[in-house]
Amino acid sequence: MENVYELKNVYKTYKNDGKEFTALKDVSLDVREGEIFGIIGMSGAGKSTLVRTLNRLEEVTSGTVSFYGKDLASLKPKELRKVRHSISMIFQGFNLISQRTVISNVEQSLKIIGTPRAVRREKAKQMLEIVGLSEKANEYPARLSGGQKQRVAIARALAADPKVLLCDEATSALDPKITGEILDLLKKINEERKLTIIIITHEMSVVEKICDRVAIIDNGNLAEIGEVKEVFSNPQSKAAKKLVFPSNPFDPSDEKGQIVRLVFDGTQSNVPFIANLVEETGLKVNILSANTRSVGGIGYGQMIIELPGPAKDRQTVIDFFRKGGLSVSEVSRNE
Amino acid sequence: MSDYIREAIVTGVWETFVMTFFASLFSYIVGMPLGVLLYSTSKGRLLENRAVNFVIGLIVNITRSLPFLILLVLLIPFTRLVVGQSIGTTAAIVPLTIGAIPIVARMVESSLNEVQPGIIEAATSMGATPLYTILHFIIPEAMPSLLQGGAINVATVLGYSAMAGVIGGGGLGAIALQYGYYRYQKDVLWTTVAILIIMVMLIQEFGIRLSKKNRKT
């Protein structure tokens, strides 16, 4: 399958009052046709800058961003506008024209490419139907809820039949329930229209819910990239671990105490490990925290436990878990 | 008050109305594009261009800092060139327009500045040209604010039109000056003042209503 985007050694440096700030450092990645690709990172990590290089709202300082084999930086203004017609974008702040009705907002993307009035009205109606807002066509955006506004923005983005949809923190201003609905809608659009979607977010839940692959951006660097299942079950980089695992808020209960993190990678999540441990070794552990998440229907999880006193017993416990296929690592507080 | 003066006041109201209307109209025809240029050529905007922005900004600032009365006198030769005479209502429209253009330009610029950058980013990401973005995204979005600014501008032009009376521009200002000031007819003075106040209030009220009706937020 063809790659929609190929990024090679992308750098972006801002100059502000003589001070230089590098927002992107040597980022190389591919986005494949038809996939939902997540880009996740803490705020300030450079992910918004990265997504803006994908439609050249930001110029790269060096490196190349190719869209279907075309280097975006080489395009003249007119060519760039033409390419932008096939790259739609939705935003955290929705960015609708508040003085125009919902349907006329949706029509904007068609009007820009010169679609005749009657055709675009018809198309806009279809789009509103897809996002489930047909009855709001003649309302003004101010009368809509956040989730509805984002649906209008999605309808506007889809109207011009783009090849790719960029979502810049599109659900970050919405509550979890509405976020879920918007994500379901994006997933549906991805499947029905074979539309490539790139999602920028700081929320793990968004990535685990709909993304096929994920790139983790940390401090301007591409820290990790891969299938969501792999990255979530076995994060390699520090940034990925920090995102995937909630930090451990506990200290050992005494100086000699030891806290470890167990990671379940999906195949063992139906085995009662702790109960088995007690039955087989007679040793007890203290569970400090635990959580699981479902990625594509498979359970992934982690557990923070405190090990019993003597060093020999601790080793027995660790060996027991390792033998069962869990990964065990020692953690300190806030790690 | 004699019938003669009453008649003069009625004519004065009409002259004031004509001066205000045409001067406002012409000042928007020139000032609106200037304001759009001031906005769009400033730093970080769609058509960023320091030279153009600096030159227009300079002209606007110079004309705006001249007291209107001085401008009236300075522009007499120019007015004669344009309308063939330098006194009368028609002649007064010329300096009124010139005086209002920089005010309109700044007012338009400040209204457009209120538009959220996100809207512009959305338009750009859809592949809109800068001109399209200005016409179909920025100006519609700024419309309530533009209308409100418009009412303020028209009221300012009305105030200026009274000054045009000094150089023979006619209108209520001339009547206030002729009868009220030079002939000590206090009743005429206060009547014209009251009419001017009512006219300004009507303009303001009309502008605010129009703006409110237009505001969909």
Contacts between the chains, C-beta under 8 A, distances in Angstrom:
chain1	res1	chain2	res2	distance
A	55	B	125	5.4
A	57	B	121	6.4
A	57	B	124	6.4
A	57	B	125	6.2
A	80	B	127	7.8
A	81	B	127	4.1
A	81	B	128	7.5
A	81	B	129	6.6
A	82	B	127	6.7
A	83	B	127	7.6
A	84	B	124	7.6
A	84	B	125	6.3
A	84	B	126	6.6
A	84	B	127	3.5
A	85	B	126	7.2
A	85	B	127	4.5
A	87	B	125	7.3
A	88	B	125	7.4
A	88	B	126	7.3
A	89	B	122	7.2
A	89	B	125	4.2
A	89	B	126	7.9
A	91	B	118	6.0
A	91	B	121	7.2
A	91	B	122	6.6
A	93	B	116	7.4
A	93	B	118	4.8
A	94	B	118	8.0
A	95	B	116	7.4
A	95	B	118	4.1
A	95	B	119	5.4
A	95	B	121	6.6
A	95	B	122	3.9
A	96	B	119	8.0
A	96	B	122	8.0
A	97	B	119	6.4
A	97	B	137	6.1
A	97	B	140	6.0
A	97	B	141	5.5
A	98	B	141	6.6
A	98	B	216	5.7
A	98	B	217	4.9
A	99	B	140	4.9
A	99	B	141	5.6
A	99	B	143	5.7
A	99	B	144	7.3
A	99	B	214	7.1
A	99	B	215	7.7
A	99	B	216	5.4
A	100	B	140	6.3
A	100	B	216	8.0
A	108	B	123	7.7
A	108	B	126	6.8
A	108	B	136	7.1
A	108	B	137	7.8
A	109	B	126	4.9
A	111	B	136	7.1
A	112	B	123	7.9
A	112	B	126	5.3
A	112	B	127	5.9
A	112	B	128	4.9
A	112	B	132	6.4
A	113	B	127	7.3
A	140	B	216	3.9
A	140	B	217	7.8
A	141	B	216	7.6
A	142	B	216	5.7
A	142	B	217	4.5
A	160	B	126	7.3
A	166	B	125	7.8
